[in-house]
Amino acid sequence: MKKRPLLTFSDVSFSYPSHEVFRTISLKVFPGEFIGVIGPNGCGKSTLFKLILNLINPSSGTIQLENSQPFIGYVPQHTHHDPLFPASVLEMIIMGAACRINWRRSNLKDIKATAHDWLERFGLTKHAHRPYNALSGGQMQKVLLIRALILDPDLLLLDEPTNHVDNASASFILNFLKSLTKTKTILMIMHDFDAIVNNVDRILSVQKNIVSLEPSQVCHHFAMGLYHDKKDLK
């Protein structure tokens, strides 16, 4: 039986007042796919995520998700937080489940238990009650990933999830993400071309108003055809 797409773009265009970003793009993303999103800075990769999250509306065309209200986990490239805000690691994670906490019949205990399970899987149990701001960059990224996963989303949107982390943390995160594709669909923006090549199923290339989605086996054609040097990706 043929899979139904989880996410469908049909002739989607989007423009900011100053410039056009996308022109009549169409694509389908299927359940369980791990898709890498590549392209130069400013080409519209983060805008693509904002469209999926319904933070902005397309100028024309339609974006359809298989479920009318699917859970989407999102890890932004930059998370702005007040260094004086006294949030612990556990509290940062629970914030990701705020929309599901039933304050009349509190399920907070269950959500905390789920958070502790994830912290154990990520080797962060001993940091649960530490200030979030006291963590290393790699530890912070792991916490943000747990926060995105706390509601068991159907779709994960990750904007540079290994940004500012050490090699060991980056390797852990990528291996963990690959293990999730049995139950989740992942779109991941990355500038690390080798990481894209070695981990994803398909590549979504964004370049000069054009979006193309191809199997990862042809990724070197993207490198040669769209980028003369890997530095162009940064």
C-alpha positions, 0 to 999 in steps of 0.5 A: 500500500502506497504511503500518503504524504505527511506534508504536501506543498502545492504550487507554493509561492512566498515573497517578503515586501522586498524580495521573492523567496519561493516561486510555485514550489511543489513537494511531498514529504512522507512518514519516516523520512529524514530530509536534509535541507541545504542552501546558502544563507538567506535563501529561505530555509528558515522561511520554509520552516515558518511556512510549515509551522503556520507562522507565516502564510504563503502568497499563493498555493497550499500547504497540507499536513496529513493530520489536521492538527499534527504535533510538530516539534521545532528546534530553532537555530537560535533560542533567545532566553534571559540569562537572569531567568531562573529556569532549570533544565527540567522546567525548560523541557516542561515548557515544551508541553505547556499546551498539553498540561491539564491544570484541572486534572493535572497531568504534570506528574506524567509529563515530568516522568516523560521528561526524566525518561528523556534526560536519562536517554541523553545522559543528562539526569544529574542536570535536571535541576541545574540552571539551564544557563549553566549547561554547555552548548552541547547540553543545551542543544540536547535539552532543546531537542528533548523539549521538542520531543516531549509531546511525541510529535509526528514531525520534527523541524530542526534548524542547525541542531548541532550548531555550537556543539562539540564533535561528540555531541554532534555525533550523538545527536545525529545518530539519535535522530536516525534512530527516530525515523521509524516513528517520526519524520524529520526535516533538518537544516544543516551547513555541515555537508558531510553530515547531510550526506551520511545521515539523510534519506533525501536532500531538499535544496533551496537555491535562488527561488528554486526548491528541489527534493532528491535522493541523498545518493545524488547529493554530490551533484548538488555539491558540484552543480549548486555549490562550487565549494562547501564554503558556499553553504556557510 
